[in-house]
Amino acid sequence: MEKEKVHVLIVEDDVFLAGIYQKKFELEGFKVSLSDNGEKALVDAKRKQPDIILLDILLPKLDGFAVLEKLKADSATKEVPVILLTNLGQKDDVEKGLKAGAVDYLIKAHFKPSEVVQKVRQVLHL
């Protein structure tokens, strides 16, 4: 990738948590955009063309599964890797997310922000 900053779109309705992730990614040299609901996430993903999307599942307006489905159905966003970042740890949810096209599924409680950054680097081969 060129010197341009890698752009991460974080879709998270918990403002405090979103801020923590944003700060961590920015400290690591990423460009960050935030969306706080599913509908805004779809608009932002299309308009901002991020390199990767971190997507919560429990969101206002449109849940993460619906957002993921719409992202993958849209030619403008279908190639953007999506990592689900959520507290829903049920096996069914994990499988549903991966089947819908997520590249990974991280349970917030199990991953520190620095580990989430590592995951993003892995997915993007940075």
N, C-alpha and C positions, 0 to 999 in steps of 0.2 A: 504494500500500500504506500502511496506517496506520503509526503510529509504532512499532508492535511490531517487534521485530528480525526480520529475515529469517533463517529457520532452514535451515541447510545440514547435511545428513547426509553425512558423509564415510565411505565404506566402503573401508578400506585396512588390510591386515594388517601392513604395515611400520610399527611403532610410531613410529619416528623420523620417517618421512615424514609420517605422520598428524599428529604433533605440530607439524611445520613448517606444514602446511596449516591446522591448527586455530588456531595462533597468528596466522597471517597474516589469516585470516578474522575472528577476534575483534578484532584491531587495527583492522580495517576496519568494525567495528560489527555483525558478524553473530553470530547465535547458532549454536553448533556442537554437533553430536552425532557421536560416532564409533562405528563398528561394525568389528570386526576379522575377521568372517567372513560368508559369504553368508547363512547361516541367521539370524544375529543381525540382519543388515541388513534382512531381510524383516519380522522382528518389530518392529524399531525404526521402519521406514518406516510401518508400520501404526499403531503406538502413538503415535509422536511427530508424525506428519503434517508432515514437513519441507516447505519451499517448493521445495527442489531437492535432488537427490542426486548426489554425485560418487562414481562407482562404479569400483573397480578390477576387472580381469577375472580375474587370477590370485589366487584367494582360497581359503582352506581351507573345507571342507564343501560349498560350492556356488559354482561359478564365476560371474563377473559376467554372462555371457550368460544363465545359468539364472536368476539373480536378476532381471535385466532382464525376461526373459520372464514371470516370476511377477508382478513389479510391474505390468506392462502388462496382465496377465490379471485383476488384482484391481481391482474397482470402487473400492475405498478408496484405491488408490495409482496407478491408471492415468493420472491427470492430472498427476502430479508429474513435472516435467522431469528427465531423467537425463542427465548428462554422463559418458561413459566416460573415465576418467583412468587410463592404463595404459602399459606399456612395449611392449605388443604392437602393432607398427606395420605389420603385414602388411596389404596392401590388402584381402584376404579378411576379416580380422578387423574392419577399419574398416567395410566394407560390411555384414557380418553384424550389427554393433552398431547401425548406423544403420537397417538394415532392421527390427531388433527393436524400434525405437522410441526409441533414444537421440537427443537433440537435437543432440549434438555428440560429438566423439571427440578427446581430447587425449592426445598422447604425452608422458608425464612429462618425458622428457629434453629436449623441445623447448619446454617452457613453464615459466617461473618461477612461483612461487606467486602473485606479484602479477598475472601474466597470467591465471592461473586465476580469480582474483577478478574480473578484468575480464570474462572470459567469462561468469561467473555473472551479473554485472550486466547484460550484454547479453541473455542468455536471459530474465532476469526483467524486463527493461526498467526497470532502476533508474537 
